[in-house]
Every structure is written in structure tokens, then in C-alpha cells.
Amino acid sequence: MTLPVRERQVRLLADSRASEPRARLAQASSRAEFMLRLSRTVSAVQHPTRAMEALVTLLVEEMVTFAQVTVFSGIRQATVGVVHDGSVRTVAGLAVDAPTPLVDEVVRHGVVEHLMLAAGDERRALVDQLVPDPGLAEALDALGPESLVVLPLASRGRSFGALALARPPGYGFDAGSLAFLEDLAQRISVALDANLVVAESRHVAAVLRRAMTPARTRTVPDLDTAAFLRVAHEHEELGGDFYDVHGADDDLTLLLGDVAGKGVEAAVHAKRIRNAVRTASHVDRDPAWILALVNRVLCDEAEPDSEVIATAVCGRLRRVPDGLSVELANAGHPSPLVLRSDGAVERVEAGGVALALLDGTTYAATSVVLRPDDTLLLYTDGVTEARGHRDLFGEERLVSTLRQAGGMKASAVVDQVAIAVTTHLADRQRDDIALVALRFHPEQP
């Protein structure tokens, strides 16, 4: 029994060579409109698997009775297929480890396969070589197609998948429809490839973000800690500002820094610096020595045309009889501030050259003692250089903001500064921002 075929399917894939010019023009217009709609459908969905589902759904609704798209690209190995048999629709989507034989042939050679199918076991064998899902393969075989076409999906000089299509019994693919389908596959390739690039970039960003984001500020006896980190552009999710607190409770290493630039590249370099500091601190916890060693590593590894520069403050925190001793070394970074419990604010001067700028640079450490309820604040230049309507936020505003937070919890200090900077910026463009506050709060005996 021949299944009814919708008029639009016939018009899109009909052989129009013998048709009147008006009919050929109408078909060309329908094809152009369909290709545009298909491209927009795929591009509008920002998740590759859902984009593949939208693609095959539209194909079976308006052009064919079977469609399957398979993609092998980076992190994505998946196939999605649909068989539309009258009112019955069979849908399958699954992750695959390797392409089926027919798909592999098309992807490796980048050529179109147009297969004529004989009824019986031979047809089922070919279907099984194409369709990895048993239920979908059974539904396609039951449909009784007389031919299949498998087209490569290729973009940027490489094949990354395949599109398979079938029509109901009595309808095949002539030279004209095959040429149209090749054009269609190219449109689909470009749209899907763009979708995959975005997805893979997001995956890389997510992996980096997990690697870059420090664990929640750790609980250390007598120390109240809080941090705030915000990237310049929310859609990037990664930036060049970084911080870390690690080591034994009685001998902590503190780090806060800023890599020039934004986005993934800056985050990668920030991760390298953070790892280098952690490694160096296993040998010697002197912050001046740590920064000198990290600078040497960055200079040794720098490419000839590298423009990677970073600033950082490295500190060492240890208990002393009269409070908490903090040794700080500075590599071109904004000077840390000490907020005393009574609201007084002191600038910790410790100058030094930025990292990765000059090989052989040495640094000097400056010491300060925190007494009960004193707070040390480290911050990046995204705070003081936040541009408001008339001027920058500046160190003077920062100091004024801090004076109102004397004796407060570390989280309250961080929140107060972050709110003040955000208010000053309003809706203007912002830079990456990082804040770390450490309040010495000894437990009562």
C-alpha cells in the first residue's frame, strides 16, 4: 500500500525538468524558503542535540518520511533520527561511540551515497548498517523505502557527520532532487558546525571555570574569610582575575592576581600562575621568593611574541603572640589595605615589577600584624578603575567605603565594597573584579 505523501514533500523533491517555467520558479522559491527556515531553526537552538532533533523533525514534517543526522565532532558523538509513517512517528536519539558502517563510509570519503533498496533481508541489512537504534531501524524497514540517500556534513575543510534521508515507496531521488539535497546538506553543515563550535567553547569554558574557581573559602581557626569574583562579560564566564588560599592552618599562603586580558586565554594563564604558586609554596613559603620563582617560570615559558603580563599579591599568614602576622610581596598589583577594627584604614606598601615582564626580577616582602577584628583586603584594579558617570571609583572611595565597615565580618566587608562599585558603575561596561577579605577573629578562650 502506498502511503499518502503531503503536497509540500512532492513539490520540494519533484522532478521539475519537464515542468512549465512557472512551476520551476515556484519550486525554486519553495526550496529557497525551506533552506532558509531550516538554517534558522538549527541556528536558533543553542544545544547541539536539540538542534539535531529540531532539524530531523522539520525534515520529516515537510520533505521526507525518514531523516537521521549523525555528528562526530569534539565532545559530541550523537545520532538523532525520525521515521514518520502516516500518523505514527518513531523518534530515536542516542550517544554513539562509533559511526555505523554506512555513515563511516560517507564521513571518511566525503561523498554522497545513493542506495537502491530491494525488499527483504537485503534492505534490512542496509538499514542496519545505517541506523544504530534497533527500534528506528525496524520502523524504517517497515516503511519499505525503495532508496536511501546519505550525505556528508562538512565545514571548515573536514567532514563531521552525515545526513540520511528516505522517502516512502514509489518516491525516490532524481538528479535534480539530489543536487538540491547536496545544497541543503551544505546549509545544514554550516549551521550545525556553528552550533557545535559554540557548544564546545562552552564546554571548555565550563571545564576551565571548574578548574579556576577556588573551593569555598576554607574554614581556618581564628580567621574569617570571604571572597568575591566577577568577570567583565557574563557570557564569557571566565576572566583573568584569580585568588587562592592554601596551606596549613598555622602557615597559610594567600594569592590574588590579575592577568592582562579577558576571557578564556586570560583564565588559562591565571590557572598557570595559581598552580605555579601552589607548587613553589611546597618548597618555600616566603612570598617574595615565590613571586620571583613564578616570574622566572613565566619568562622562561613565554613565546617570543607573548604579551602575557600579570600582577599579583602573595602573602604568608602565621599566628604570633600579639596577633596574626601577614607578610606580603607585590608584583605590580594595587596595594592591599588593612581595615582596623575601629575603622582606620592603612595602605600596605610593597612595590614590585609585574610578572612575566622582566626575567630575574626579585621582590621584597612587607609585614603587617592583624589584631582582633582587623581585616586585610586584597583587590584587583577592576575595583578602583570602575568608571562611573564622571570619574573612576578610585582608592579614595574604596577607603571611604571600608571605614564604614570596621569590625564587620569579612563577608560584610566584601559585600559593601562590591555594592559600592556596582552602584558607581551603574550599567556601564565593567572590568573583571576580585576581592578577598581576611578578618582576624580569635576565638574566646
Beta strands, then each sheet from edge to edge (+ up, - down):
strand 1: 66-73
strand 2: 76-85
strand 3: 88-95
strand 4: 113-116
strand 5: 147-155
strand 6: 158-166
strand 7: 223-230
strand 8: 241-248
strand 9: 251-259
strand 10: 310-320
strand 11: 323-331
strand 12: 337-339
strand 13: 345-347
strand 14: 365-370
strand 15: 375-379
strand 16: 433-440
sheet 1: 3+ 2- 1+ 6- 5+ 4-
sheet 2: 7+ 16- 15+ 12- 13+
sheet 3: 8+ 9- 10+ 11- 14+
end
